[in-house]
Amino acid sequence: MSIALNTFDGLGLGAISSGTVASRVKTHRESAGYSIEDLAVTCGLANSEISAIEDGADADPAKLRRIAAALQVPVSTFLTTDS
């Protein structure tokens, strides 16, 4: 599955694998010292929603924005393609 990034405020980043997004979210969560439960509380999502994102099963733009805000990183941190 890939994510069309045109829903991210015109960042024009193309498409990126949901697995890449998932691993970046998990890496940043762990770097911040958050458990899934901590991040869920901080961003107002359910534990299962965080798990689904980190498993690559979900990449809802609104959820990614909330996670980015909670981790104090720009959402593009999860989405920028490596070129």
N, C-alpha and C positions, 0 to 999 in steps of 0.2 A: 504494500500500500504506500502511496506517496501523498503528500499534502500539497495542494495548490495554495501557494502563499499569497495569492492576490487578495485574500481576505484579511491580510495583515496591513491595513492602512496604506496600501500602495507601495510597499517596500520593494516590489519588483524582484523578488528573490528567486522566482522560478518554482521548482518543485524539489522537495527533499524527502528522503525516506523517513517514514514514521519511526523506524528503528533508530535512526540517527537522532531524531528529536528525543526519543525515549532515553537513550543513553546519556544525552546531554543533560536532560532534566535530572536523572538519577545522580550523575556526577556532581552537578551543582548542589543538589540537595545534600549529598554526603559531605561535600566540601564545606558547606555551611554548618555541618554538625547536626542536621535535622534528621530525625526518623521520619517515616511516612506519616506517622500520627502527628508529629510536631508540625510538619508542613501543612497537613490537612487543617489543623486548627488555625495556623497562621494565615492561610489563604481562604479559609471558609469552604473548602471542598471536603467531601467524604474520603476516608482512607481508600475505599474501593476506586474512587475516581483517580486518585494519585497513582494507585497501583496499575490501573488500566493504561494510564499515560506512560508509565515507566515500562510496561509490557509491550508497548507499541500498538495497543488495541484502540486507543483513543488519542486524538490530537486536536481537540476542540480549541479553536483560537481563543475563545473567552477564558477557558480554563488555563491555557498557557500564559495568557496575560496576567491572570491572578497569581500563578505560580512565580512568574518572573518578578512581579511586584513584591511578593513575599520574600523572595531570595535576593531582592535588591539588585537585579541584573536586567538589562534590556531584553525584551522578548527575542530580539535578533540573535542573542547568544545561543538560543536553541535552534535557530532557523537558518543561519548563514551557511551557505554552501562553501565547501573548501575548494578553492580553485587554484 
